[in-house]
Amino acid sequence: MPKKGKAKNTVNKAKHTKLINRKINKVKLEKELNKKRLKAIIKKANEQKNTES
């Protein structure tokens, strides 16, 4: 027989999913920012190399 009342773990599962998604998004954002920083550094270094030559 099914249980009566509200489902047992739905609140905790929802919180967990929310927190995990937040963590995943944070990691993606950090990776993206690092890529942008590296590209900017490489671009700047290439420009300096071109001006020196």
VEXZA-80207 format. One record per residue (C-alpha): residue in three letters; x, y negated, z negated. Coordinates in Angstrom, 1 decimal, always signed. Layout:
% VEXZA-80207
  aa     xx     yy     zz
 ala      X      Y      Z
...
END
This chain:
% VEXZA-80207
  aa     xx     yy     zz
 met   +0.0   +0.0   +0.0
 pro   +1.3   -3.5   +0.8
 lys   +2.0   -5.9   -2.0
 lys   -0.4   -8.6   -2.9
 gly   +0.5  -12.2   -3.2
 lys   +3.4  -14.0   -1.5
 ala   +6.4  -12.3   +0.0
 lys   +9.2  -11.6   -2.4
 asn  +12.4  -13.1   -0.9
 thr  +11.2  -15.6   +1.6
 val  +12.4  -18.7   -0.3
 asn  +15.9  -17.4   -0.9
 lys  +16.2  -16.2   +2.6
 ala  +15.2  -19.5   +4.0
 lys  +17.7  -21.4   +1.7
 his  +20.4  -19.0   +2.7
 thr  +19.7  -19.4   +6.4
 lys  +19.7  -23.1   +6.1
 leu  +23.0  -23.2   +4.2
 ile  +24.7  -20.8   +6.7
 asn  +23.4  -22.8   +9.7
 arg  +24.8  -26.0   +8.0
 lys  +28.2  -24.3   +7.5
 ile  +28.3  -23.0  +11.1
 asn  +27.4  -26.4  +12.5
 lys  +30.1  -28.0  +10.3
 val  +32.7  -25.6  +11.7
 lys  +31.7  -26.2  +15.3
 leu  +31.8  -30.0  +14.8
 glu  +35.3  -29.8  +13.2
 lys  +36.6  -27.7  +16.1
 glu  +35.1  -30.1  +18.6
 leu  +36.7  -33.1  +16.8
 asn  +40.1  -31.4  +16.7
 lys  +39.9  -30.7  +20.5
 lys  +39.1  -34.3  +21.1
 arg  +42.0  -35.5  +18.9
 leu  +44.4  -33.1  +20.7
 lys  +43.3  -34.3  +24.1
 ala  +43.8  -37.9  +23.0
 ile  +47.3  -37.2  +21.7
 ile  +48.2  -35.3  +24.9
 lys  +46.8  -38.1  +27.1
 lys  +48.8  -40.7  +25.1
 ala  +52.0  -38.7  +25.4
 asn  +51.5  -38.2  +29.1
 glu  +51.0  -41.9  +29.6
 gln  +54.2  -42.7  +27.6
 lys  +56.1  -40.2  +29.7
 asn  +54.8  -41.7  +32.9
 thr  +55.7  -45.3  +31.9
 glu  +59.2  -44.3  +30.8
 ser  +59.9  -42.6  +34.1
END
